Amino acid sequence: MLVLHHAWRSSASRRVRLCLEEKGLAYESHVVNLEALEQHSPEYLKINPNGVIPALIHDGKPLYESGTICEYLDEVFPEPPLSPDNAYDRASMRNWVRHVDALIGNLVIFNWRHSLQKVAEKWTDEELAEHLKKIPSKERQEAWLRVARRPYTEEERAVARGKLVHLLDRMERTLNETAWLAGARYTIADIAVVPFVKRIDEEIAPEQVAAQFHPRVSKWWADIQARPAFARANIGPFLDKWGQAQT
Ligand SMILES: N[C@@H](CCC(=O)N[C@@H](CS)C(=O)NCC(=O)O)C(=O)O
C-alpha cells in the first residue's frame, strides 16, 4: 500500500505524483497543510525528519526526498521504466535531479510570497521564534524568517529568475542532442524538471518557455503536458485567475 503525504501545488510533491501516475500506481492521498505548518509537527517529522513534503509510505515504511522516492518507485515497480537502460544515461539522469534540487531556493523566492509569506508575516515575534524552533533545517529556518520579516526583494527575484532561465538554456543544449533530458526515454530527469518549468511558464519568465527563445524546451514542454499521466497528476495552476494561490 502506498500513502502519499503531499500538497497539490508543492513542486517536490508534483514529481512524485507524476511518477506514480506514469506507473499507474494507486495511492492514498494525505494533503499536508503547509500554511498550518503540519510539516513541522512531531508526528510528521517521524515520517520525514527534514520537515518538508512529500513523503511516501510504502507498506508501512516511510521514504522522503522526491528524487529518491521516484528512483525507489522505479526500482520496486519497474514498468513502465522511468530510468534509462544504460549506466551512462542513468548517471546523467541523477545529475539532472541533483542540479534541479540545488535550484529549489529560487522557486521558494517566487512561490512563498503567494501563500506561506501571508501567514508568516502576521506572526508576532514570539510566535515566529516558536515556529522557527520546530523547523529542522537551518536553510528552511532562514527561508521562513525571510518571508516573515524581510521578504525577498525584486533584485533577489531578478537573480533567481536568471538562474531559472539558465536552467532552460541548459535543457535546450541537452535537448538539441537527445529526445529527453537523459537520453532516448522519458525519465525521472524530465519529471524532476517539470514543476520548475511549470512555474517558469506560468509566472516567472513565460516568454522564455516559448519557441522563440527555447524551441527544444518548448516542444519538450508541449509533449509532457500531452501525456495522460500529466493530467492525472493534477499539475494545475499555482495561481487562480485572480492571482491568488490555489490550495
Ligand atoms: N529536496 C526536497 C524538497 C522538498 C520541499 O522543499 N518541499 C516543500 C514544498 S515543495 C516544503 O515542504 N516546504 C515547506 C517548508 O519548507 O516548511 C524534495 O525534493 O523532496
The ligand as an SDF file (V2000), in Angstrom:
LIG
                    3D

 20 19  0  0  0  0  0  0  0  0999 V2000
   14.5060   18.2320   -1.5990 N   0  0  0  0  0  0  0  0  0  0  0  0
   13.1580   18.0590   -1.1150 C   0  0  0  0  0  0  0  0  0  0  0  0
   12.4820   19.4140   -1.1600 C   0  0  0  0  0  0  0  0  0  0  0  0
   11.1070   19.3480   -0.5210 C   0  0  0  0  0  0  0  0  0  0  0  0
   10.4820   20.7320   -0.3530 C   0  0  0  0  0  0  0  0  0  0  0  0
   11.1580   21.7600   -0.4690 O   0  0  0  0  0  0  0  0  0  0  0  0
    9.1690   20.7440   -0.0660 N   0  0  0  0  0  0  0  0  0  0  0  0
    8.4660   21.9970    0.1260 C   0  0  0  0  0  0  0  0  0  0  0  0
    7.2460   22.0240   -0.7670 C   0  0  0  0  0  0  0  0  0  0  0  0
    7.7180   21.9060   -2.4810 S   0  0  0  0  0  0  0  0  0  0  0  0
    8.0120   22.1310    1.5850 C   0  0  0  0  0  0  0  0  0  0  0  0
    7.6580   21.1770    2.2130 O   0  0  0  0  0  0  0  0  0  0  0  0
    8.0040   23.3870    2.0880 N   0  0  0  0  0  0  0  0  0  0  0  0
    7.5090   23.7190    3.3910 C   0  0  0  0  0  0  0  0  0  0  0  0
    8.5790   24.1430    4.3670 C   0  0  0  0  0  0  0  0  0  0  0  0
    9.7530   24.2520    3.9600 O   0  0  0  0  0  0  0  0  0  0  0  0
    8.2190   24.3970    5.5180 O   0  0  0  0  0  0  0  0  0  0  0  0
   12.4430   17.0460   -2.0080 C   0  0  0  0  0  0  0  0  0  0  0  0
   12.7420   17.0070   -3.2020 O   0  0  0  0  0  0  0  0  0  0  0  0
   11.5960   16.2620   -1.5120 O   0  0  0  0  0  0  0  0  0  0  0  0
  1  2  1  0
  2  3  1  0
  2 18  1  0
  3  4  1  0
  4  5  1  0
  5  6  2  0
  5  7  1  0
  7  8  1  0
  8  9  1  0
  8 11  1  0
  9 10  1  0
 11 12  2  0
 11 13  1  0
 13 14  1  0
 14 15  1  0
 15 16  2  0
 15 17  1  0
 18 19  2  0
 18 20  1  0
M  END
$$$$
